[in-house]
Amino acid sequence: MRSIDDNNQEIKDEWRDDVTEFRNWMEISPMIPETLFEIATDIPTPALVYDLDAIADTVTALRNDLSQIPNSELCLAVKANRCPSVLRHMAKLGLGADIASIQELDAALAAGLRPIYATAPGFSVADLKRLAAEGVIPDLCSLSQLRVWCESVNPNKRVGLRLRLPVREDSKAKNVVTKWSRFGVDPKDPGLHRLIQTHELEVVHLHVHEGETFSEADLHQTLDFLVSCLEIFPKVEVLNLGGGWAYLFHLQKSEAQRVWDLFNKTMTRINNQRQQPVRLAIEPGMLLTMMAGYLVAEVKAADDRPSGHRIVVLDTSAWNLMFWAPRPAVARIPFREGPMLVHDLAGCTCYETDYFCQNEKMARVEVGDRLILNASGAYTSSVARSLHGLPIPKEFVIRDNRLCQVD
């Protein structure tokens, strides 16, 4: 039996890994816009601020990397950020969308994002009819969902499939396959092929997603798997590799180039053997928005503890906004010189482990100071909790050094 101490140590180890990873992210963060410093004293807090120019720079750089890959499409995973101003900006940059709910579909349509890909484990009949009405072909995750599509919705026999892949326990360290994803179908399942034959379906999309990609080796097996599936489903028009490209793009440039080269060779080989070229879609979310977003918060309490740490409480909650990983502060207003003290930045809930980050060294932080935390542009407001009924921070965008509040 595991002890409480064992569990606590595991939590501490995970926290330490997260802090290390996000300190790496800090090193590649875009330069904080001067406008943010100018308005951070007066902006109502807590506030989420998105730098649209930084997003455009990332899109341009990623497109340059993908330019060697024939028939490639770049889409935004709307689950990462539903801010209307951000989505409209993405649409102007020519991106499509990946959606997992009708609410995300509405947001993508309102912004003008096209094309739209859709995959989720539990679409209702009404959801599927709405997707069909909007001309969106869903990439269905299960036989029961495919059966609903066939019996209740499908007007034109064209459908997509999400394929089931193994989940890696720790791709960065071990690349050990431990279990299978709960999402997706087995392309060799006889029940799947009975449904396809009975309803005379054409499988036109194949969609996979296996989490963050850390190396070319991670991708080889998946691409070989997809190539073999093209023999099973000869009418496929789109191979969708999902998201999970942020680590490669930001922290492993040389490895990323090997991944893009592998894409290029694979797609060239596929399309040389087909009359109709297959398109390759990727759907980053974190990569495109995370490092272009900032949380501005005000210090509500700041006290020294016998441990030598200074506990700082902000006017918002990491538990509500950033429970996936900590976000260290990258700037503070007003700037203050002095000896570097150890600070633990905490959220304002009654949850014991509501911390933005711990063991941060900075000059003494006082009540009323403003702190700017970066890496806040993805999976912040879109996955927010509401413990204590705390509101989601107001959202703002910066473009051409001008600040605008999002309606």
LUMNU-290535 format. One record per residue (C-alpha): residue number from 1; x, y, z. Coordinates in Angstrom, 2 decimals, padded with zeros to 5 digits, always signed. Layout:
<pts>
+-----+---------+---------+---------+
! num !       u !       v !       w !
+-----+---------+---------+---------+
! NUM !       X !       Y !       Z !
...
+-----+---------+---------+---------+
</pts>
This chain:
<pts>
+-----+---------+---------+---------+
! num !       u !       v !       w !
+-----+---------+---------+---------+
!   1 ! +000.00 ! +000.00 ! +000.00 !
!   2 ! +001.26 ! +003.45 ! -000.90 !
!   3 ! +001.75 ! +005.87 ! +001.98 !
!   4 ! +000.59 ! +009.46 ! +002.09 !
!   5 ! +004.27 ! +010.46 ! +002.03 !
!   6 ! +004.77 ! +008.49 ! -001.20 !
!   7 ! +001.86 ! +010.32 ! -002.81 !
!   8 ! +003.08 ! +013.68 ! -001.56 !
!   9 ! +006.56 ! +013.01 ! -002.93 !
!  10 ! +005.05 ! +012.10 ! -006.31 !
!  11 ! +003.13 ! +015.38 ! -006.35 !
!  12 ! +006.29 ! +017.29 ! -005.42 !
!  13 ! +008.25 ! +015.56 ! -008.20 !
!  14 ! +005.57 ! +016.40 ! -010.77 !
!  15 ! +005.54 ! +020.01 ! -009.58 !
!  16 ! +009.35 ! +020.22 ! -009.87 !
!  17 ! +009.21 ! +018.84 ! -013.42 !
!  18 ! +006.54 ! +021.38 ! -014.35 !
!  19 ! +008.56 ! +024.27 ! -012.94 !
!  20 ! +011.67 ! +023.16 ! -014.83 !
!  21 ! +009.70 ! +022.83 ! -018.07 !
!  22 ! +008.14 ! +026.27 ! -017.71 !
!  23 ! +011.44 ! +027.90 ! -016.86 !
!  24 ! +012.63 ! +026.54 ! -020.19 !
!  25 ! +009.57 ! +028.15 ! -021.78 !
!  26 ! +010.45 ! +031.49 ! -020.15 !
!  27 ! +013.72 ! +031.53 ! -022.08 !
!  28 ! +011.91 ! +031.51 ! -025.43 !
!  29 ! +009.05 ! +033.84 ! -024.53 !
!  30 ! +008.40 ! +036.72 ! -026.92 !
!  31 ! +009.54 ! +040.09 ! -025.65 !
!  32 ! +006.85 ! +041.59 ! -023.40 !
!  33 ! +005.17 ! +044.42 ! -025.35 !
!  34 ! +006.08 ! +047.88 ! -024.07 !
!  35 ! +002.37 ! +048.74 ! -024.12 !
!  36 ! +001.75 ! +046.11 ! -021.46 !
!  37 ! +004.20 ! +047.80 ! -019.11 !
!  38 ! +002.58 ! +051.16 ! -019.81 !
!  39 ! -000.94 ! +050.03 ! -018.97 !
!  40 ! -000.25 ! +047.36 ! -016.34 !
!  41 ! -000.60 ! +049.88 ! -013.51 !
!  42 ! -004.09 ! +050.96 ! -014.56 !
!  43 ! -005.62 ! +047.91 ! -016.26 !
!  44 ! -008.35 ! +046.29 ! -014.13 !
!  45 ! -007.01 ! +043.09 ! -012.62 !
!  46 ! -006.96 ! +040.23 ! -012.99 !
!  47 ! -006.56 ! +040.56 ! -016.76 !
!  48 ! -005.51 ! +038.28 ! -019.61 !
!  49 ! -003.67 ! +040.14 ! -022.36 !
!  50 ! -002.94 ! +038.59 ! -025.77 !
!  51 ! -000.22 ! +039.97 ! -028.04 !
!  52 ! -001.63 ! +039.55 ! -031.57 !
!  53 ! +001.63 ! +040.57 ! -033.24 !
!  54 ! +003.44 ! +037.79 ! -031.38 !
!  55 ! +000.81 ! +035.32 ! -032.61 !
!  56 ! +001.33 ! +036.50 ! -036.19 !
!  57 ! +005.11 ! +036.08 ! -035.82 !
!  58 ! +004.66 ! +032.50 ! -034.61 !
!  59 ! +002.26 ! +031.67 ! -037.45 !
!  60 ! +004.72 ! +033.08 ! -040.00 !
!  61 ! +007.63 ! +031.10 ! -038.55 !
!  62 ! +005.62 ! +027.88 ! -038.44 !
!  63 ! +004.41 ! +028.35 ! -041.99 !
!  64 ! +008.01 ! +028.82 ! -043.12 !
!  65 ! +008.83 ! +025.46 ! -041.51 !
!  66 ! +005.82 ! +023.78 ! -043.13 !
!  67 ! +006.37 ! +025.33 ! -046.58 !
!  68 ! +008.45 ! +022.33 ! -047.70 !
!  69 ! +005.56 ! +019.93 ! -046.99 !
!  70 ! +003.19 ! +019.53 ! -049.96 !
!  71 ! -000.53 ! +020.16 ! -049.41 !
!  72 ! -000.17 ! +021.08 ! -045.74 !
!  73 ! -002.85 ! +022.99 ! -043.82 !
!  74 ! -002.48 ! +024.92 ! -040.57 !
!  75 ! -005.43 ! +025.06 ! -038.17 !
!  76 ! -005.93 ! +026.36 ! -034.62 !
!  77 ! -007.16 ! +024.02 ! -031.89 !
!  78 ! -009.97 ! +026.25 ! -030.65 !
!  79 ! -009.98 ! +024.40 ! -027.32 !
!  80 ! -006.80 ! +026.30 ! -026.45 !
!  81 ! -008.26 ! +029.80 ! -026.75 !
!  82 ! -011.81 ! +030.90 ! -027.59 !
!  83 ! -011.21 ! +034.66 ! -027.34 !
!  84 ! -013.17 ! +036.16 ! -030.30 !
!  85 ! -010.46 ! +038.72 ! -031.09 !
!  86 ! -007.78 ! +036.03 ! -031.17 !
!  87 ! -009.91 ! +033.79 ! -033.40 !
!  88 ! -010.66 ! +036.64 ! -035.83 !
!  89 ! -006.95 ! +037.39 ! -035.97 !
!  90 ! -006.23 ! +033.75 ! -036.78 !
!  91 ! -008.85 ! +033.82 ! -039.54 !
!  92 ! -007.20 ! +036.89 ! -041.10 !
!  93 ! -003.93 ! +034.96 ! -041.06 !
!  94 ! -005.66 ! +032.24 ! -043.11 !
!  95 ! -005.93 ! +029.50 ! -040.48 !
!  96 ! -008.56 ! +026.81 ! -040.20 !
!  97 ! -009.98 ! +025.37 ! -036.99 !
!  98 ! -010.15 ! +022.17 ! -034.99 !
!  99 ! -013.29 ! +022.05 ! -032.83 !
! 100 ! -014.59 ! +019.60 ! -030.23 !
! 101 ! -018.01 ! +021.06 ! -029.40 !
! 102 ! -020.83 ! +023.03 ! -030.98 !
! 103 ! -019.80 ! +026.01 ! -028.84 !
! 104 ! -016.35 ! +025.88 ! -030.44 !
! 105 ! -017.99 ! +025.45 ! -033.85 !
! 106 ! -020.00 ! +028.64 ! -033.28 !
! 107 ! -016.85 ! +030.50 ! -032.24 !
! 108 ! -014.94 ! +029.28 ! -035.32 !
! 109 ! -017.76 ! +030.18 ! -037.71 !
! 110 ! -018.22 ! +033.64 ! -036.16 !
! 111 ! -014.50 ! +034.31 ! -036.58 !
! 112 ! -014.39 ! +033.06 ! -040.19 !
! 113 ! -011.96 ! +030.19 ! -039.61 !
! 114 ! -011.91 ! +027.71 ! -042.51 !
! 115 ! -011.60 ! +024.79 ! -043.08 !
! 116 ! -013.11 ! +023.34 ! -039.90 !
! 117 ! -012.26 ! +019.87 ! -038.61 !
! 118 ! -014.20 ! +018.30 ! -035.76 !
! 119 ! -013.51 ! +015.45 ! -033.39 !
! 120 ! -014.96 ! +014.67 ! -029.95 !
! 121 ! -015.92 ! +011.48 ! -028.11 !
! 122 ! -019.59 ! +012.28 ! -027.57 !
! 123 ! -021.43 ! +014.33 ! -030.21 !
! 124 ! -025.22 ! +014.21 ! -029.88 !
! 125 ! -027.56 ! +013.63 ! -032.83 !
! 126 ! -028.30 ! +017.36 ! -032.82 !
! 127 ! -024.57 ! +018.14 ! -032.79 !
! 128 ! -023.90 ! +015.85 ! -035.74 !
! 129 ! -026.81 ! +017.30 ! -037.72 !
! 130 ! -025.46 ! +020.79 ! -037.07 !
! 131 ! -021.99 ! +019.78 ! -038.26 !
! 132 ! -023.50 ! +018.28 ! -041.42 !
! 133 ! -025.55 ! +021.43 ! -042.03 !
! 134 ! -022.37 ! +023.54 ! -041.81 !
! 135 ! -020.53 ! +021.23 ! -044.21 !
! 136 ! -018.19 ! +019.92 ! -041.51 !
! 137 ! -017.25 ! +016.25 ! -041.80 !
! 138 ! -016.64 ! +014.91 ! -038.28 !
! 139 ! -013.75 ! +012.61 ! -037.45 !
! 140 ! -015.71 ! +010.16 ! -035.31 !
! 141 ! -014.14 ! +008.48 ! -032.29 !
! 142 ! -016.17 ! +005.31 ! -031.82 !
! 143 ! -018.40 ! +002.76 ! -033.56 !
! 144 ! -021.45 ! +003.96 ! -031.64 !
! 145 ! -020.90 ! +007.53 ! -032.84 !
! 146 ! -020.41 ! +006.26 ! -036.39 !
! 147 ! -023.65 ! +004.28 ! -036.09 !
! 148 ! -025.52 ! +007.42 ! -034.97 !
! 149 ! -024.06 ! +009.31 ! -037.94 !
! 150 ! -025.14 ! +006.58 ! -040.35 !
! 151 ! -028.64 ! +006.07 ! -038.99 !
! 152 ! -029.60 ! +009.63 ! -038.07 !
! 153 ! -027.51 ! +012.15 ! -039.93 !
! 154 ! -025.28 ! +011.33 ! -042.85 !
! 155 ! -026.64 ! +012.75 ! -046.13 !
! 156 ! -023.64 ! +012.11 ! -048.37 !
! 157 ! -021.81 ! +009.02 ! -047.06 !
! 158 ! -018.56 ! +010.94 ! -046.46 !
! 159 ! -017.10 ! +010.61 ! -042.96 !
! 160 ! -013.86 ! +010.90 ! -041.02 !
! 161 ! -012.38 ! +008.59 ! -038.40 !
! 162 ! -010.18 ! +009.28 ! -035.42 !
! 163 ! -007.81 ! +006.33 ! -035.04 !
! 164 ! -006.92 ! +004.83 ! -031.68 !
! 165 ! -003.26 ! +005.15 ! -030.67 !
! 166 ! -001.23 ! +004.02 ! -027.67 !
! 167 ! -000.60 ! +006.56 ! -024.92 !
! 168 ! +003.01 ! +007.08 ! -023.91 !
! 169 ! +003.72 ! +007.23 ! -020.18 !
! 170 ! +006.62 ! +009.66 ! -020.51 !
! 171 ! +007.69 ! +010.41 ! -024.06 !
! 172 ! +010.43 ! +012.77 ! -022.96 !
! 173 ! +012.19 ! +010.13 ! -020.88 !
! 174 ! +011.17 ! +006.61 ! -021.81 !
! 175 ! +008.92 ! +006.36 ! -024.87 !
! 176 ! +007.21 ! +003.44 ! -023.13 !
! 177 ! +003.78 ! +002.48 ! -024.42 !
! 178 ! +001.67 ! +001.77 ! -021.34 !
! 179 ! -001.95 ! +001.84 ! -022.45 !
! 180 ! -004.25 ! +002.71 ! -025.32 !
! 181 ! -006.08 ! +005.98 ! -025.72 !
! 182 ! -009.80 ! +005.91 ! -025.00 !
! 183 ! -010.29 ! +008.00 ! -028.16 !
! 184 ! -010.56 ! +006.51 ! -031.61 !
! 185 ! -011.40 ! +003.35 ! -033.54 !
! 186 ! -009.32 ! +000.36 ! -034.55 !
! 187 ! -008.96 ! +000.55 ! -038.38 !
! 188 ! -008.98 ! -003.27 ! -038.59 !
! 189 ! -012.11 ! -003.76 ! -036.44 !
! 190 ! -014.54 ! -006.02 ! -038.39 !
! 191 ! -017.47 ! -004.15 ! -036.84 !
! 192 ! -016.16 ! -000.91 ! -038.32 !
! 193 ! -015.94 ! -002.41 ! -041.78 !
! 194 ! -019.42 ! -003.92 ! -041.53 !
! 195 ! -020.79 ! -000.44 ! -040.81 !
! 196 ! -018.82 ! +001.06 ! -043.70 !
! 197 ! -020.02 ! -001.63 ! -046.09 !
! 198 ! -023.65 ! -001.62 ! -044.91 !
! 199 ! -023.99 ! +002.16 ! -045.22 !
! 200 ! -021.68 ! +002.50 ! -048.27 !
! 201 ! -019.49 ! +005.04 ! -046.49 !
! 202 ! -016.44 ! +006.82 ! -047.85 !
! 203 ! -013.78 ! +007.46 ! -045.22 !
! 204 ! -012.24 ! +010.76 ! -046.34 !
! 205 ! -010.41 ! +011.89 ! -043.17 !
! 206 ! -008.03 ! +010.00 ! -040.88 !
! 207 ! -007.27 ! +011.82 ! -037.63 !
! 208 ! -004.70 ! +010.95 ! -034.94 !
! 209 ! -003.41 ! +012.69 ! -031.86 !
! 210 ! -000.89 ! +011.25 ! -029.40 !
! 211 ! -000.07 ! +014.21 ! -027.20 !
! 212 ! +003.13 ! +016.22 ! -027.36 !
! 213 ! +005.68 ! +015.11 ! -029.96 !
! 214 ! +009.24 ! +015.24 ! -028.66 !
! 215 ! +011.27 ! +013.67 ! -031.45 !
! 216 ! +011.32 ! +012.30 ! -034.98 !
! 217 ! +011.31 ! +008.81 ! -033.45 !
! 218 ! +007.96 ! +009.55 ! -031.77 !
! 219 ! +006.44 ! +010.27 ! -035.16 !
! 220 ! +007.85 ! +007.45 ! -037.30 !
! 221 ! +005.53 ! +004.76 ! -035.98 !
! 222 ! +002.45 ! +006.98 ! -036.31 !
! 223 ! +003.19 ! +007.91 ! -039.92 !
! 224 ! +003.86 ! +004.28 ! -040.84 !
! 225 ! +000.53 ! +003.41 ! -039.22 !
! 226 ! -001.27 ! +006.09 ! -041.24 !
! 227 ! +000.35 ! +004.98 ! -044.50 !
! 228 ! -000.86 ! +001.43 ! -043.85 !
! 229 ! -004.36 ! +002.79 ! -043.17 !
! 230 ! -004.43 ! +004.45 ! -046.59 !
! 231 ! -004.46 ! +000.95 ! -048.07 !
! 232 ! -007.51 ! +000.12 ! -045.94 !
! 233 ! -009.28 ! +003.42 ! -046.70 !
! 234 ! -008.32 ! +004.36 ! -050.29 !
! 235 ! -010.67 ! +007.40 ! -050.52 !
! 236 ! -008.90 ! +009.39 ! -047.80 !
! 237 ! -008.35 ! +013.06 ! -048.67 !
! 238 ! -006.94 ! +014.42 ! -045.38 !
! 239 ! -004.45 ! +013.06 ! -042.87 !
! 240 ! -004.86 ! +015.06 ! -039.67 !
! 241 ! -001.95 ! +014.86 ! -037.20 !
! 242 ! -003.65 ! +016.96 ! -034.51 !
! 243 ! -001.62 ! +019.13 ! -032.14 !
! 244 ! +001.32 ! +018.67 ! -029.81 !
! 245 ! +004.05 ! +020.60 ! -031.67 !
! 246 ! +004.95 ! +023.31 ! -029.15 !
! 247 ! +007.93 ! +021.57 ! -027.53 !
! 248 ! +009.60 ! +020.84 ! -030.87 !
! 249 ! +008.96 ! +024.27 ! -032.35 !
! 250 ! +010.16 ! +026.30 ! -029.37 !
! 251 ! +012.78 ! +024.13 ! -027.67 !
! 252 ! +014.09 ! +021.59 ! -030.20 !
! 253 ! +014.57 ! +023.40 ! -033.51 !
! 254 ! +016.98 ! +020.87 ! -035.00 !
! 255 ! +014.71 ! +017.98 ! -034.07 !
! 256 ! +011.72 ! +019.91 ! -035.44 !
! 257 ! +013.48 ! +020.21 ! -038.79 !
! 258 ! +013.92 ! +016.43 ! -038.87 !
! 259 ! +010.20 ! +016.06 ! -038.16 !
! 260 ! +009.25 ! +018.43 ! -041.00 !
! 261 ! +011.66 ! +016.55 ! -043.32 !
! 262 ! +009.98 ! +013.28 ! -042.35 !
! 263 ! +006.57 ! +014.79 ! -043.12 !
! 264 ! +007.85 ! +015.98 ! -046.48 !
! 265 ! +009.27 ! +012.60 ! -047.48 !
! 266 ! +006.18 ! +010.73 ! -046.31 !
! 267 ! +003.66 ! +013.02 ! -048.03 !
! 268 ! +005.69 ! +013.10 ! -051.24 !
! 269 ! +005.84 ! +009.30 ! -051.28 !
! 270 ! +002.10 ! +009.02 ! -050.62 !
! 271 ! +001.08 ! +011.52 ! -053.26 !
! 272 ! +003.39 ! +010.06 ! -055.92 !
! 273 ! +001.31 ! +006.90 ! -055.65 !
! 274 ! -002.13 ! +008.51 ! -055.82 !
! 275 ! -004.18 ! +010.26 ! -058.46 !
! 276 ! -005.72 ! +012.66 ! -055.93 !
! 277 ! -003.21 ! +014.26 ! -053.51 !
! 278 ! -003.74 ! +013.80 ! -049.79 !
! 279 ! -003.67 ! +016.92 ! -047.63 !
! 280 ! -001.83 ! +017.04 ! -044.30 !
! 281 ! -003.45 ! +019.04 ! -041.48 !
! 282 ! -001.87 ! +019.97 ! -038.17 !
! 283 ! -003.81 ! +021.68 ! -035.40 !
! 284 ! -001.58 ! +023.38 ! -032.79 !
! 285 ! -003.17 ! +025.31 ! -029.96 !
! 286 ! -000.53 ! +025.82 ! -027.28 !
! 287 ! +002.16 ! +026.53 ! -029.88 !
! 288 ! +000.23 ! +029.39 ! -031.48 !
! 289 ! -001.17 ! +031.16 ! -028.42 !
! 290 ! +000.45 ! +030.16 ! -025.15 !
! 291 ! +003.57 ! +032.32 ! -025.25 !
! 292 ! +001.66 ! +035.32 ! -026.61 !
! 293 ! -000.56 ! +035.62 ! -023.53 !
! 294 ! +000.02 ! +037.32 ! -020.18 !
! 295 ! -001.82 ! +037.35 ! -016.87 !
! 296 ! -001.70 ! +040.67 ! -015.01 !
! 297 ! -002.58 ! +040.34 ! -011.33 !
! 298 ! -002.41 ! +042.52 ! -008.23 !
! 299 ! -000.84 ! +041.53 ! -004.91 !
! 300 ! -003.43 ! +041.41 ! -002.12 !
! 301 ! -001.26 ! +039.98 ! +000.68 !
! 302 ! +002.47 ! +039.55 ! +001.21 !
! 303 ! +003.90 ! +038.06 ! +004.40 !
! 304 ! +007.18 ! +036.60 ! +005.62 !
! 305 ! +007.12 ! +033.03 ! +006.95 !
! 306 ! +009.52 ! +031.29 ! +009.36 !
! 307 ! +010.71 ! +029.15 ! +006.43 !
! 308 ! +012.32 ! +032.27 ! +004.96 !
! 309 ! +009.82 ! +032.32 ! +002.10 !
! 310 ! +007.59 ! +035.30 ! +001.43 !
! 311 ! +004.01 ! +034.23 ! +000.68 !
! 312 ! +002.36 ! +036.47 ! -001.91 !
! 313 ! -001.38 ! +036.20 ! -002.62 !
! 314 ! -002.67 ! +037.49 ! -005.97 !
! 315 ! -006.19 ! +038.62 ! -006.81 !
! 316 ! -006.89 ! +035.53 ! -008.91 !
! 317 ! -006.40 ! +031.78 ! -008.66 !
! 318 ! -003.93 ! +029.38 ! -010.23 !
! 319 ! -006.28 ! +026.54 ! -009.28 !
! 320 ! -009.04 ! +028.18 ! -011.30 !
! 321 ! -006.90 ! +029.23 ! -014.28 !
! 322 ! -003.63 ! +027.32 ! -014.51 !
! 323 ! -003.97 ! +023.94 ! -012.87 !
! 324 ! -001.97 ! +022.14 ! -015.60 !
! 325 ! +001.35 ! +023.77 ! -014.72 !
! 326 ! +002.80 ! +026.73 ! -012.79 !
! 327 ! +003.47 ! +030.12 ! -014.38 !
! 328 ! +006.39 ! +032.11 ! -012.91 !
! 329 ! +006.20 ! +035.89 ! -012.89 !
! 330 ! +008.34 ! +037.55 ! -015.58 !
! 331 ! +007.85 ! +041.20 ! -014.62 !
! 332 ! +006.57 ! +043.33 ! -011.76 !
! 333 ! +005.33 ! +046.88 ! -011.43 !
! 334 ! +006.66 ! +049.00 ! -009.88 !
! 335 ! +010.21 ! +047.83 ! -010.47 !
! 336 ! +012.00 ! +047.59 ! -007.16 !
! 337 ! +015.67 ! +046.95 ! -006.44 !
! 338 ! +016.93 ! +045.18 ! -003.34 !
! 339 ! +018.10 ! +041.80 ! -002.10 !
! 340 ! +016.60 ! +038.80 ! -003.90 !
! 341 ! +014.09 ! +037.03 ! -001.64 !
! 342 ! +012.36 ! +033.71 ! -002.12 !
! 343 ! +008.66 ! +034.18 ! -002.95 !
! 344 ! +005.80 ! +031.71 ! -003.26 !
! 345 ! +003.07 ! +033.18 ! -005.50 !
! 346 ! -000.33 ! +031.89 ! -004.40 !
! 347 ! -003.88 ! +032.24 ! -005.61 !
! 348 ! -006.70 ! +033.77 ! -003.61 !
! 349 ! -008.78 ! +030.62 ! -003.00 !
! 350 ! -008.99 ! +028.51 ! +000.15 !
! 351 ! -007.46 ! +025.54 ! -001.68 !
! 352 ! -004.20 ! +024.67 ! +000.11 !
! 353 ! -002.06 ! +024.07 ! -003.00 !
! 354 ! -003.33 ! +027.02 ! -005.05 !
! 355 ! +000.09 ! +028.24 ! -006.20 !
! 356 ! +001.13 ! +029.95 ! -009.43 !
! 357 ! +004.74 ! +029.09 ! -008.63 !
! 358 ! +007.06 ! +028.55 ! -005.68 !
! 359 ! +010.67 ! +029.39 ! -004.88 !
! 360 ! +010.77 ! +032.42 ! -007.18 !
! 361 ! +013.61 ! +034.81 ! -006.39 !
! 362 ! +012.84 ! +038.51 ! -006.78 !
! 363 ! +013.16 ! +041.79 ! -004.94 !
! 364 ! +010.65 ! +042.17 ! -002.11 !
! 365 ! +007.06 ! +042.13 ! -003.36 !
! 366 ! +004.53 ! +044.29 ! -001.52 !
! 367 ! +000.76 ! +044.61 ! -001.31 !
! 368 ! -000.51 ! +046.65 ! -004.27 !
! 369 ! +002.26 ! +045.60 ! -006.65 !
! 370 ! +001.30 ! +044.26 ! -010.08 !
! 371 ! +002.85 ! +041.05 ! -011.39 !
! 372 ! +002.92 ! +039.89 ! -015.02 !
! 373 ! +002.94 ! +036.12 ! -015.60 !
! 374 ! +003.52 ! +034.84 ! -019.12 !
! 375 ! +002.72 ! +031.52 ! -020.83 !
! 376 ! -000.94 ! +032.39 ! -020.23 !
! 377 ! -002.32 ! +032.50 ! -023.77 !
! 378 ! -003.52 ! +028.89 ! -024.02 !
! 379 ! -005.73 ! +026.72 ! -021.81 !
! 380 ! -006.33 ! +029.53 ! -019.31 !
! 381 ! -009.77 ! +031.12 ! -019.76 !
! 382 ! -010.82 ! +028.21 ! -021.99 !
! 383 ! -010.48 ! +025.68 ! -019.15 !
! 384 ! -011.13 ! +027.95 ! -016.17 !
! 385 ! -012.79 ! +026.74 ! -012.98 !
! 386 ! -014.94 ! +028.98 ! -010.78 !
! 387 ! -014.10 ! +028.02 ! -007.20 !
! 388 ! -015.70 ! +030.62 ! -004.87 !
! 389 ! -017.48 ! +032.06 ! -007.91 !
! 390 ! -014.38 ! +034.02 ! -008.86 !
! 391 ! -014.81 ! +035.56 ! -012.31 !
! 392 ! -012.63 ! +034.72 ! -015.27 !
! 393 ! -010.22 ! +037.61 ! -015.87 !
! 394 ! -011.26 ! +040.19 ! -018.44 !
! 395 ! -009.51 ! +039.70 ! -021.78 !
! 396 ! -007.57 ! +042.32 ! -023.75 !
! 397 ! -005.54 ! +042.26 ! -026.94 !
! 398 ! -002.52 ! +044.27 ! -028.01 !
! 399 ! -001.86 ! +044.96 ! -031.66 !
! 400 ! +000.37 ! +047.67 ! -033.12 !
! 401 ! +001.04 ! +048.83 ! -029.53 !
! 402 ! -002.65 ! +049.54 ! -028.91 !
! 403 ! -004.68 ! +047.89 ! -026.14 !
! 404 ! -008.31 ! +046.90 ! -026.70 !
! 405 ! -010.70 ! +045.15 ! -024.33 !
! 406 ! -012.46 ! +042.11 ! -025.77 !
! 407 ! -016.25 ! +042.42 ! -025.83 !
+-----+---------+---------+---------+
</pts>
